[in-house]
Amino acid sequence: MSLRINDIAPDFTAQTTQGELKFHDWIGDQWAVLFSHPKDFTPVCTTELGYMAKIEPEFTKRNAKLIGLSVDPVDNHHRWAADIEETQGHLPKYPMIGDHDLNVAKLYNMLPADIEGTSEGRTAATNATVRSVFIVGPDKRIKLMLTYPMTTGRNFDEILRVLDSMQLTAKHKVATPVNWKQGDDVIIAGSVSDEDAKTLFPAGWKAPKPYLRITKQPS
């Protein structure tokens, strides 16, 4: 199954470290960050899960929920969580999906749909593409997709930055420029005429080119 930005995120029911959940119901009217891992007890992923546990309050401030996934049974996740707390200093409190039957990995195009069997006997190398991040909006549509190689730890501060941008641009008719951070200037959306921009952005803007109108970030 091919997925693109703005597609409806595939719904599923799965067992997690916090019991069974139905994904769309679990999201509710919030944002969700689904991040996947190719195998439990792998070194890079251990650091990632610990860091996400540390910064989870930042996502909570942004009305966003975290959910992890690993292609292993839930029982393994509980044992792995103890290692994560011991080595990283933070215990994951967000749910972790046990994708033993590979169902979610296939739904989200992280593994080919025709792969047979379960996670039994599979290695991190054979699951290498299960290393993705999906941000899903309250409308249940996919807003972002990223896939990393196994040897490169993901930058979850960047996921926070992107979430800030998407929430800002969903509310105001602006876009964010390269390397934008909270409080930086933004770009007036191309769909806004100059006449309408005078009402929407009464403080004005700078326009080094007619198509590049820079203004203060809306509050």
N, C-alpha and C positions, 0 to 999 in steps of 0.2 A: 504493500500500500504506500503510495507516494503522498507525502505531506508537504504543504506549503504554508507560508505565513498567511494568516487570516482563515485558514481551514478550521472547522470545528475540531477541537481536540478529541480524539477517540475516547469514548467513555469505557469504563471497565469496572468490574468488581474484583477485588483482590484481598488476600490476607496480608496484614501488615503487623508490625510490632505493637500496634495499638488495636488489633482486631480487624475484622472485615470492614472494608469501606467501599462505597461506590463513588468513583472519582468526581463526577460532576456534582453530586450531592455534597461531597466533602468540601469542594471549592466554595459552594454557596455563592454569596455576592462579593467574594474577595478575589484577589489575584493569587496565583499559585506558581511555585517554582518546583518543577519536577526535574531531579538530576539523578542520572543513572550510573551504575558501576558494573564492570564486567565480572567481578568476583569478590567475595568476602575475603578478609585477611590479606589484602593486597596493600603495598606500602603507600603509594601515592594517594589512593582513595582513603586510606586511614587518616591522612593529614587533611584531606578535603572535608570529610564528614566532621572531624573535630572542629575545623574552622567554621563550618556552617553552624554547628552547635553554639559556637562562641558569638557569632553575629546574628543569630536568629532574632534577638530583640529589634534589630534594625529593620528586618523585614516586617515584623509585627507592627512597628510604627507606620509602615507603609501599607497596611491592610493586606499583607501578603503572607501566605502560608507556605511552608516548606514540606516537601515529601521526597524521600530518597527511594531508590530502587537498586536492588542487586540481584543478579541471576543466581540466587541461592535460596534455600528455604528460610523461613522466618526464624527457626530455632538457631540457625547459624548467626543471624543478625544480632540476636540478643548476646551471644558470646563475643561477637566482634565489638559490640558497643562497649563492653567492659574493657577491651584492649584500647579502644579509642579514648575512653576516659583516662585510662592509666597513662597513655603515651602523649596525649594532646591536652589533657587537663580539662576537657569539656565532654559531658555526656550528651549524645544526641537525644533530644526530647521530641523531635518531630517523628512522624511515622516513617518506617522503612518497609517498602513493598517486598515481599518474597515472591520473586517471579520464577519459581521453580519450573513451571510449565512453559516459560518463554513467551507467554501470551502478550504481555505488555510490550516487551521488546519488539515483537513482530508488529503489533498494532501501530507502534510509533516508528516503524521502518528502521529500527536499529539492528535488526537481524532479518534475513530473508524469510518471507512467509512460508517457503517450502522446507525450511529446516525441520527435521523430525526429532522426536524425543524430548527429553527434559534437560535440565542443567547438569544432571548426573554425568560425570565423566568429562564434561566440558571444562576448558581452562580459560584463564583470563585472555590468552592469545586468541582462542577461537571466538571469544566474546568481545574482541577489541573495540567493535563499533558501538557497544553498549556503554558509551562514555559521553553522553549528551546532556544538554540542559535545554529545557523547554519552559518558557514563561507563558502562562495561560491567563487570559483576562477574565473578568467577571462574566463576560458574554460567552465564555467557554471556547473562545477562539485562540489559536496559537499566535502569540505576538513575537516570539523570538525562538530560534533554534540554533544551537551551537554543538559541534562535536569535536572533541579533543583527542589527540593520540594518548596512549597509555602512559608514556614517559613524561608527559607535561601536566603538571598540576594546574587546575583551572583557577582563574582569577575571579573569585566570587565578589570582590569589591567592584569589579566591572559589571557584574550582574545587578548589583545595587544601583550603580550609576545608570545603567540602561533602564531599570525599572523607574527611577526618578524621571528620566527623559520621557518614557512612554506615558507615565501618569500625567506629567505636565502637558504634553502635546495632545493627550486625549481631552484635556479640559480647556486648553487655549489653542488658538489658531496660529501655532508657532511650530518650528522645528529647531533642533539643537545642533550646533556646529561640531566640528571635530574636537575631540577631547573635552567637550563641555562638562562642567560640574555645576552642582547646585549654586545658584547665585550669579553665574556667568550670563553674559548677554546671549540672546537667542535670535533666531531668524524668523521674520514674519513669513507665514506660509504663502506659497505661490498662488494659492486659490483665493487669497484676499486681495481685492483691488486697492489701489492707493486711496481711493475715496473712502472705502470701508475701514481701511487701516487708520485713518484719521480719527475715527470714532473708537475703534478698538484699542488703539495705542496713542492716547492723547499726548503723551510725553514726546512723541515723534520718534524718528529713527535716522540712522545713517545709511546711505545707499551708495557704496563705491561703484556698484553697477545696478541698473534698474531691477534686475532679478535678485539682488543680494541686499536685502533690507534688514539691518541689524538694530535691535532694540533691547531695552532692559527686560530681564525675565519678569513675566507677570507674577504678582504675589499670590 
